[in-house]
Amino acid sequence: MKSKKTPYWKHRLHEIVYEADTPAGKRFDLILLILILLSVVLVMLESIASIHTRYQAELNIMEWVITALFSIEYIIRLIAIKKPLSYVFSFYGIIDLLSTIPKYISLFFVGSESLIALRALRLLRVFRILKVTRFIGESNFLIKALYASRAKISVFLFAVFILCIIFGTLMYLIEGESSGFTSIPRSIYWAIVTMTTVGYGDIAPQTPLGQLLASFIMIMGYGIIAVPTGIVSSEMATQNNDVDTNTQACLQCNNELHKDGAVFCHQCGSTLNDEF
């Protein structure tokens, strides 16, 4: 039985909303990106007491406008795809929902006893910044490199953790409680802070031997920091960056991981450029 052809308007809508290889799609993404950044700025401004007190009404109106636009975008994305649930339960679908519903939920919280809950709901709007990842084309390439080097990074982190245990234990034996190294876990905490070159300064060695060991750990820390970067960079150099470079999305399952020139979706087998 021949499948029903996709209506032109739906195919066009899907091309604009889910793809960015057309002028209309690029304009849609640009407008959406500006709205996301604007909404995050509003959340930040709202957290400043003086601005929130003075411009509460204006901030609330702007927030409702942006929420309404995001709601329309969410509905359009559901309409433009043949299987809406594939978008609803996708990473971007969940992020879009989390970034939209807090304003609506706040309507059901009335009274001073719910102020804490309202603050928490407002903070959920910061999830909108995650929507920006939709516009970073090279993010998939970086994620692939990190995933491919996960074993090497895991071994490296485990080795660093072992070193922190050894150095922390040595520092506990050298310095003792009089210098603030009251236990081995606390000494390990100091070793981690020192090796990562953070250096809070809440604990510091007092004896010459302890200071010598601390100096050695600090110098070692600079070398250790560069290791994960080298591992990931090496993996990125060996990765074939010919996948996920275009924005062709499947109208059926919404999968976007296709090679340039692909005709069929590698996940569901549907035609990418469905006739209408």
Secondary structure, DSSP 8 states (H G I E B T S, - for coil): -------HHHHHHHHHHH--SSHHHHHHHHHHHHHHHHHHHHHHHHTSHHHHHHSHHHHHHHHHHHHHHHHHHHHHHHHTSS-HHHHHTSHHHHHHHHTTHHHHHGGG--SGGGHHHHHHHHHGGGGGGGGGGGG-TTHHHHHHHHHHTHHHHHHHHHHHHHHHHHHHHHHHHHH-GGGT--SHHHHHHHHHHHHTT----SS---SHHHHHHHHHHHHHHHHHHHHHHHHHHHHHHHS-TTSS-S----TTT------TT--B-TTT--BSS---
